[in-house]
Amino acid sequence: MKAYLISIGDELLIGQTINTNVAFIGSALAEINVEVIKSSVVGDNLETILNEFREAFTKADVIITTGGLGPTHDDITRSSVVKFFNTELVMDEKILEDVQQFFTMRGRELSDLNKQQAFIPKNSVPIRNFKGTSPGFWIEEKNKIFVVLPGVPIEMKEMMSNFVIPELKNKNFSEFKTQRLILQTTGIPESILYERLGNLDEIMQGAKLAFLPNQYGVKLRITVQAESEAECLNRIIEIEQKIRSKVGRFIYARGEELLEETVGKILTERNLRISVAESCTGGLIASRLTDISGSSNYFERGVVSYSNAAKVEILKVDEDTLQKFGAVSPEVAMQMAEGIKAISGADIGISTTGIMGPTGATFNKPVGLVYIGLCDDKVCYAKKFLFGNDRLINKQRTSQAALEMLRRNLLRIPDED
């Protein structure tokens, strides 16, 4: 089964809104073995939309559109669908009740304009919107499935997860089964990861391996197709074992688990508490750790000691050390980690100090230079990192490197071969 994704809206074309919907839909479809063959973006123009509908119908089994379902004059997806299928709009009483309830719960009157959102194409099955007011539509015609969804991500995701994906799973039959597994890696560039894996043909034996890099690391996506789910599972396990034998130290999770989740689980299992002292990351590590539900079990506190005065006053960093080595140094990073561990009573202290850029660099200390300190009851050390020139990416990469230092310390994984 092949899918064609159409995103509708002038705001997408001019870059006013980032199109995150395609990534979510594509990932969700891949999980049920629906192949996305094309994704397009069109503006709020009737003829342009209709032309895209026509092309999609010639190429795909499933067409999914997002956007243009609001109540204002520039939301023309509904009328485009009506024209394309040569049908008409009809009032759906259940959808009208949903819209009415949405406004009532917010203490607002339902306007005539919003009542229009309860009109749906006559040839469609409505997809109820439990997060907003614009319903989606499911249309089956000429052996095609045409799905129309709102562009608001939270609304689209709820409809995809609870209606569209279950319906498509019931209709997507294949003589072969497909299974995928994501292995999350960090601390190793894509090119070096590729080199360390060696002969991929020997590892994969007909299966597929995709390298998916981002600012935090590289995802390895294994795709296996076989005649049964059991055979798929066995092959994935075999491939995973081969990959781990070569680069296992860099793999921190299976699936879409975040590094902060992985670290949180280890800290919880070992009944350990952590505190962080951040300078260049400005609280990002504390934010990531506390994004995880249950983090109060292991996160004690975080201090943003941005200035030298704060490092001295709060963390008890030695003024002479600051004068001699500077704030961005391994000596200060270690004292920051020691200080936050001491004042918080935590089992582990983590610290960051660095030059995020674009200003602040010197001849000996370029933009992207970072020192991360770690102190527990057995060791206290700092590591040097050199990142790039982008301030925000440097912060993200520093936070990732700190969490990976923590993971390796907890699991006693050595940093070098």
C-alpha positions in Angstrom: 0.0 0.0 0.0 1.4 3.3 -1.1 0.7 6.8 0.4 0.9 10.3 -0.9 1.0 13.2 1.7 -0.3 16.7 0.9 0.3 19.6 3.3 -2.0 22.6 2.5 -1.3 26.2 3.6 0.4 29.3 2.5 2.1 29.5 5.9 4.0 26.4 5.1 5.3 27.7 1.8 6.6 30.9 3.2 8.2 29.3 6.2 6.0 30.9 8.8 5.0 27.5 10.1 7.4 24.5 10.3 5.8 21.4 8.8 6.2 18.8 11.5 3.1 16.9 10.5 4.8 15.0 7.6 7.4 13.5 9.9 4.8 12.2 12.3 2.5 10.8 9.6 5.4 9.2 7.7 6.7 7.6 10.8 3.3 6.3 11.8 2.6 4.9 8.3 6.0 3.2 8.2 5.1 1.3 11.4 2.2 -0.3 9.6 4.1 -0.9 6.4 2.4 1.8 4.3 5.1 3.2 2.0 5.1 7.0 1.5 6.0 7.6 -2.1 5.7 11.4 -2.1 5.1 14.4 0.1 4.1 17.8 -1.2 3.2 21.3 0.1 0.7 23.5 -1.7 -0.7 26.9 -0.9 -4.3 27.9 -0.3 -5.3 27.9 -4.0 -8.2 25.8 -5.3 -6.7 24.9 -8.7 -3.3 24.1 -7.2 -5.0 21.8 -4.6 -7.1 20.1 -7.2 -4.1 19.4 -9.4 -2.3 17.9 -6.5 -5.3 15.7 -5.7 -5.4 14.5 -9.3 -1.7 13.6 -9.3 -2.0 11.8 -5.9 -4.9 9.7 -7.2 -2.9 8.4 -10.1 0.1 7.3 -7.9 -1.1 6.2 -4.5 -3.5 4.0 -2.7 -3.8 6.3 0.3 -3.9 10.1 0.1 -3.6 12.1 3.4 -4.0 15.8 3.5 -3.4 18.2 6.4 -4.4 21.8 6.8 -7.0 24.2 5.5 -10.0 23.0 7.6 -10.5 26.0 9.8 -13.5 28.3 9.7 -12.0 31.3 8.0 -12.0 32.3 4.3 -8.6 31.0 3.5 -9.4 27.5 4.7 -10.5 25.9 1.4 -9.6 22.3 1.8 -13.2 21.3 2.5 -14.5 23.0 -0.6 -11.6 21.5 -2.7 -12.6 18.0 -1.6 -16.2 18.7 -2.4 -15.3 19.9 -5.9 -12.9 17.1 -6.5 -15.4 14.3 -5.6 -18.3 16.2 -7.2 -20.3 15.9 -4.0 -21.9 18.3 -1.5 -21.6 19.3 2.2 -24.1 18.0 4.7 -24.6 18.7 8.4 -23.4 16.0 10.8 -25.3 16.2 14.0 -22.7 14.4 16.1 -19.9 16.7 14.9 -22.1 19.7 15.7 -22.5 18.3 19.2 -18.7 17.9 19.5 -18.2 21.5 18.4 -20.9 22.8 20.7 -19.3 20.9 23.7 -15.9 22.3 22.8 -17.1 25.8 23.1 -19.3 25.2 26.2 -16.4 23.7 28.1 -14.5 26.9 27.5 -17.4 29.2 28.4 -17.8 30.5 24.9 -20.8 30.9 22.6 -20.9 28.9 19.4 -20.9 31.2 16.5 -22.6 30.6 13.1 -19.1 30.6 11.6 -18.0 27.7 13.8 -21.2 25.8 13.2 -20.0 25.5 9.6 -17.3 23.2 10.7 -20.0 20.5 11.4 -20.6 20.3 7.6 -18.8 17.4 6.0 -18.6 16.0 2.4 -21.6 13.8 1.8 -19.4 10.9 0.6 -17.2 10.9 3.7 -17.1 9.3 7.2 -16.3 12.0 9.8 -13.2 11.7 11.9 -14.1 13.2 15.3 -11.8 15.9 16.7 -11.4 15.6 20.5 -8.7 18.3 20.6 -10.3 21.0 18.5 -13.3 21.9 16.4 -12.4 20.9 12.8 -13.4 17.2 12.0 -11.4 15.1 9.6 -12.9 13.1 6.8 -12.4 9.5 5.6 -13.4 8.9 2.0 -13.2 5.6 0.1 -13.7 5.8 -3.7 -12.4 4.0 -6.7 -10.3 1.7 -4.6 -8.6 4.7 -3.0 -8.6 6.0 0.5 -8.7 9.7 0.9 -8.0 11.1 4.4 -8.4 14.8 5.3 -7.0 16.0 8.6 -6.5 19.4 10.3 -3.1 21.0 10.2 -2.9 21.6 14.0 -0.4 19.0 15.1 -2.1 18.0 18.4 -5.4 17.5 16.5 -3.8 15.6 13.6 -1.8 13.3 15.9 -4.9 12.3 17.9 -6.9 11.5 14.7 -4.0 9.6 13.1 -3.3 7.5 16.3 -6.9 6.7 17.2 -8.7 6.5 13.9 -6.6 6.6 10.7 -3.8 4.1 11.7 -6.2 1.5 13.1 -8.4 1.7 10.0 -5.4 1.4 7.6 -4.0 -1.6 9.6 -7.3 -3.4 8.9 -7.0 -2.8 5.2 -3.3 -3.2 4.6 -2.7 -6.9 3.8 0.5 -8.2 2.5 2.0 -11.7 2.0 5.1 -10.5 3.7 5.5 -9.1 7.2 7.8 -6.2 8.0 9.5 -5.3 11.3 11.6 -2.3 12.2 13.9 -1.6 15.1 15.6 1.7 16.0 19.0 1.6 17.8 19.9 4.9 19.4 23.6 5.8 19.3 25.4 8.9 20.6 29.0 10.0 21.0 30.1 8.7 17.6 29.9 10.5 14.2 28.0 8.9 11.4 31.1 8.3 9.2 33.0 6.6 12.0 29.9 4.5 13.0 29.7 3.3 9.4 33.4 2.4 9.3 33.2 0.5 12.6 30.3 -1.6 11.4 32.4 -2.9 8.5 30.8 -5.1 5.8 27.1 -4.3 6.0 26.2 -7.1 3.6 27.5 -9.6 6.1 25.5 -8.0 8.9 22.3 -7.4 7.1 22.0 -10.3 4.6 19.2 -8.7 2.6 17.7 -6.5 5.4 18.0 -2.8 5.3 20.0 -0.4 7.6 19.4 3.4 7.5 21.7 5.9 9.2 19.6 8.8 10.6 21.9 11.5 12.1 20.7 14.5 14.2 22.3 16.9 16.7 22.2 14.3 19.4 23.6 11.3 17.6 22.7 8.7 14.9 19.7 6.5 14.8 20.2 3.1 13.2 17.0 1.8 11.7 16.9 -1.9 10.9 14.1 -3.0 8.5 13.4 -6.7 8.0 10.8 -8.4 5.7 9.9 -12.0 6.0 7.0 -14.4 5.7 6.1 -14.4 9.4 6.4 -12.0 12.3 8.4 -14.7 14.2 11.0 -14.9 11.4 11.2 -11.1 11.3 11.8 -10.9 15.0 14.5 -13.6 14.9 16.3 -11.8 12.1 16.2 -8.4 13.9 17.6 -10.0 17.1 20.4 -11.6 15.0 21.2 -8.3 13.3 21.1 -6.3 16.5 23.5 -8.7 18.2 26.0 -8.3 15.3 25.7 -4.5 15.4 26.2 -4.4 19.2 29.3 -6.6 18.9 30.9 -3.8 16.9 29.5 -0.5 18.3 27.5 -1.6 21.4 29.2 0.9 23.7 27.6 3.8 21.7 24.1 2.3 21.8 22.1 3.7 24.7 18.5 2.5 23.8 16.2 0.6 21.5 13.2 2.3 20.0 12.6 6.1 20.4 13.7 6.3 24.1 15.6 9.5 24.9 19.0 9.5 26.6 17.5 11.3 29.6 15.0 8.4 29.9 17.7 5.8 29.8 19.8 7.7 32.4 16.7 8.2 34.6 16.0 4.4 34.6 19.5 3.6 35.6 19.5 6.1 38.4 16.2 4.8 39.7 17.3 1.2 39.6 20.4 2.1 41.6 18.7 4.4 44.0 21.0 7.3 43.1 20.4 11.0 43.1 22.0 13.6 40.9 22.5 17.3 40.9 23.8 19.5 38.1 25.8 22.8 38.0 25.4 24.4 34.6 27.2 27.4 33.1 27.2 27.3 29.3 24.1 25.1 29.1 21.9 27.5 31.1 19.8 24.8 32.8 19.2 22.6 29.7 20.5 19.4 31.4 18.2 20.0 34.4 15.3 20.7 32.0 15.9 17.4 30.0 16.2 15.3 33.2 13.1 16.8 34.7 11.1 16.4 31.4 10.8 12.8 32.5 7.9 11.8 34.7 9.2 10.4 38.0 12.5 12.4 37.9 11.9 13.6 41.5 13.1 10.1 42.5 16.6 10.9 41.3 17.0 14.6 40.5 18.0 16.6 43.6 18.7 20.1 42.2 20.1 22.2 39.5 22.2 25.4 39.7 22.8 27.8 36.8 26.1 29.4 37.8 26.6 31.5 34.8 28.9 34.1 36.3 32.2 33.6 38.0 30.8 35.2 41.1 28.0 32.5 41.2 30.6 29.7 40.8 32.5 31.0 43.8 29.5 32.0 46.0 27.3 29.0 45.4 29.6 26.2 44.3 32.7 27.2 46.2 34.9 27.2 43.2 38.3 28.5 44.2 39.0 32.1 43.0 42.6 31.4 42.5 41.7 28.5 40.2 39.4 30.8 38.2 42.2 33.4 37.9 44.8 30.9 36.9 42.9 28.6 34.5 39.8 30.6 33.5 36.2 29.6 33.9 36.4 27.4 30.8 38.8 24.8 32.1 38.9 21.2 33.3 39.9 22.4 36.8 36.9 24.7 37.1 34.6 22.0 35.7 35.8 19.5 38.3 35.4 22.0 41.1 31.8 22.8 39.9 30.9 19.1 39.9 32.5 18.7 43.4 30.7 21.8 44.7 27.2 20.8 43.5 27.6 17.3 44.9 28.7 18.7 48.2 26.1 21.3 48.7 23.2 19.1 47.5 24.2 15.8 49.2 23.6 14.0 45.9 25.4 10.9 44.9 26.6 12.4 41.6 27.5 15.9 40.5 27.6 17.0 36.8 28.9 20.3 35.6 29.3 22.2 32.3 31.4 25.2 31.3 32.2 26.3 27.8 32.2 28.9 25.1 28.9 28.6 23.1 29.6 31.5 20.7 29.5 33.4 18.6 31.5 35.7 20.9 33.7 35.0 23.9 36.4 33.0 22.1 40.2 33.6 22.6 43.2 32.3 20.7 43.5 29.3 23.0 39.8 28.8 23.7 37.7 28.7 20.5 33.9 28.8 20.1 32.6 25.3 20.8 35.2 24.4 23.5 33.4 22.7 26.4 34.5 21.0 29.6 32.1 18.7 31.4 32.8 17.6 35.0 31.5 14.5 36.8 32.0 13.7 40.5 30.8 10.7 42.5 32.0 8.9 45.5 34.8 7.1 43.5 36.0 9.5 40.8 36.1 13.2 39.9 37.2 14.1 36.4 36.5 16.5 33.5 36.3 15.8 29.7 37.1 18.2 26.9 34.8 18.6 23.9 35.0 20.6 20.7 31.7 21.4 19.1 30.8 23.7 16.3 29.9 27.4 15.8 26.2 27.3 16.4 25.3 28.5 19.9 22.0 26.6 20.3 23.3 23.4 18.7 26.4 23.6 21.0 24.1 23.8 24.0 22.1 20.7 22.8 25.3 18.7 22.1 26.8 19.7 25.4 23.7 18.5 27.3 23.8 15.2 25.3 27.5 14.7 26.0 26.9 15.3 29.7 24.1 12.7 29.9 26.2 10.2 27.9 29.1 10.8 30.3 26.7 10.0 33.1 25.4 6.9 31.4 28.9 5.6 30.8 30.0 6.3 34.4 27.0 4.5 35.8 27.6 1.5 33.6 31.4 1.7 33.9 31.8 1.9 30.2 35.3 3.2 29.3 35.6 6.3 27.2 38.3 4.9 24.9 39.1 1.6 23.2 
